[in-house]
Amino acid sequence: MQKVRKGDRVKVISGNDRGKIGKVLVVYPERQRIIVENVHMITKHQRATEKLREPGIIQREGPIHISNVLPICPGCGLPTRVGFTVVEGEKMRQCKHCGEIFR
């Protein structure tokens, strides 16, 4: 089970984008990387393709390491470490600050 999932709100705790808060768009568990909305913006030079894409320079989010973010607890609203607990035979994530169980 992953500590950070797609759709979670996270806070960046290290790197050039330290302090930014965003939503997780994509998770790559095998590489331990995630893509967070409006964090680690990179410049890509896009070539025109047959799919009617315009050429040019575009900005998009780049991947960051999963250890550089903390999920934000929906209960207390603080960036928190995540623990795990078993509820009714199902493994669930738990906030280390307030103890609330979330998705």
N, C-alpha and C positions, 0 to 999 in steps of 0.2 A: 504494500500500500504506500502511496506517495504522500508526502507531507504537504506538497503544493500541487494543486490541480487546476485544470482549465476553468476559468471563470472566477477564480479567487482574486480578491484584492490583496496586493502585496506592497510592502515598502522596501525600497532598495537601501541596503545598509552599508554598502561599500562600492567604490569605483567613482567614476566621474559624475554619475547620476545619483549620488548618495542623497537620500531624503525624498526622492520622488515616489509618488504613489500611483499605481496603475493596476489594470486588470490583466490577468494572465490570458494570452491569446492562444498559445501553443505550448505543449510540454513535450520534450524529447527525453524520456526517462533513461534510455540506453546511453545517451551522451551526457546526462545530468545537466541539461540546458533548458531554459525557458525563454519565451518571447513575451515581453511585457509592453502593453500599450504606451506609446510615447516615451520609451526608455531605450537608450543606446541606439539612437538614430544614426543610420549609416547612409552613405551616398552610393547609389548604384547607377552605372551608365547603361541605359537600356537600349538595345538594338531593336529596330523595327522587325516584326515577325509577320507571318501570314495571318495571325489571329487579330489583325487590325489594331495592334498596339502601336502607339506613337513612340518614336524614338525620343531620347532625351535623358536628362539626369533626374532621377527620382530619389526621394527620401523614404526610407522604410526602417522598421525596427529590426535590430540585430539580436542574436541570442546572447543571453548572459548566463552565468553559472548559477545553479539553483541555490548554492550556499550564500549567495550575495543578496538574498531577499528573505524577508520574514512575512508570513501571512498575517493579515489583519483579522482579529477575532470579530465576528459579527455581533457578539454579545457586549463585550466591553469596549470595542473600537480601538484596541491597542495592538501594535505589532507584537506578536508573541511566538514563542517556541511551541511546537506541536507535540503532544503526547498521544498515545493510543490507549483505548479502553475497549472492552468487549461489552456490548449491550445487546441482550437477547440473542446471543450467538453470532452477532455481527461486529466486526472490528470497525470502530469509529474514531475519528480524530477528536482530540480534546485540547482546549486552551489551557496553557500552563499558568496563566494569571488568574482567571475567574473560574476555571474548571468546567465551562460550558462545552457541551458536545455539539460539534457542527459537522455537517454533511460529510 
